Amino acid sequence: MSGWSAHDMPDQSGRTAVVTGANSGLGYVTARELARKGARVVVACRSEVRGRVAVDRIGAEVPGAEAEFARLDLGDLGSVREFAAVFPYDRLDLLVNNAGVMALPYGTTADGFETQFGVNHLGHFALTGLLLPALLATPGARVVTVSSMMHTLANIDIGDLNSEHHYRRWIAYARSKTANLLFTHELARRLAATGSDAVAAAAHPGYAATNLQTAGPRAEGRRTAERLMRLGNRVIAQPAEAGALPTLYAATAPDVRPDAFTGPSLAMWRGAPAPSWRAPWTRDDRVSERLWTASEALTGVIYDGLKA
């Protein structure tokens, strides 16, 4: 894994990939590099304008790339269901659950869920479940969910998943990223129990410069915080091209194991992809099962065909 780069990715010709939030940042780089290696990539994002611009950019940077836009709003379960209902392919080799929001002021999704938990976890939980038939029909399929090193700030509160009792933006974010890892852990366990060779894995970018850092302060008009985030992105963070490498590794490297967590090699911060430390609570079978049950109840998406 030492020194691994996008050039080391195996050929992806004939594979179909869905990348959420692929219009910018890490998602865009992930989609572009998969397309560069020959994958047919579905750029799944909320804004049609930004999504189609991203598809055009990929085509300009990677002549001959197979990239297409599909609208997906992870904050609206109706949109998630519509995306899955019109998904045109019988097989799905790779689902990259990349899109996310970070440290926003309190708000709710179209379905009434706290925004960070609803978008970062529940939207992707529903999407994966609805696309499960295509994933299970594809030998060697993978589901890669993008978490964060910030998950270490907090475990989920199973009794207050939507932060209704007390909301702190960074704790809510951390809980949503812990939920991503618990989801990966439980999905990997259920796939194995079913005898599927599909791999559920997770990745994180370390500290990578994207628009995530500035969205929260901008939404609240906290100009000083926004300026500090921009400064950090310029001075400390690694570029999106480097931040996307752990995701690309988890998505394509042949030695990735179920429930693996890949991140930057240097103190979870920056550098080439490497196995990443994760908080012990993200491997708790009891909690992951309880979160799974709650997520099915909240979304109405049942993973038919996977054993508990």
ZIGI-V545536 format. One line per field, one symbol per residue. ss: DSSP state (a for helix, b for strand, c for the rest). burial: # if it has 9 or more other C-alpha atoms within 8 Angstrom, else .. A space follows every 50 residues. Layout:
BEGIN
ss: ???
burial: ???
END
This chain:
BEGIN
ss: cccccaaacccccccbbbbbccccaaaaaaaaaaaacccbbbbbbccaaa aaaaaaaaaaaccccbbbbbbcccccaaaaaaaaaccccccccbbbbccc cccccccbcccccbaaaaaaaaaaaaaaaacaaaaacccccbbbbbccaa aaacccccccccccccccaaaaaaaaaaaaaaaaaaaaaaaaaaccccbb bbbccccbcccaaaaaaaaaccaaaaaaaaaaaaaccbcaaaacaaaaaa aaccccccccbbbbbbcccbbbbbbccccaaaacaaaaaaaaaaaaaaac cccccccc
burial: ...#....#..#..################################.#.. #####..##..#..#############.###.##......########## ####...##...####################.#####..#########. ##.###....#.#...#.#.##################.#####..#### ##########.########..#...#..##.##...####.######### #.#..#..#######..###.#####.....###..######..##..#. #....#..
END
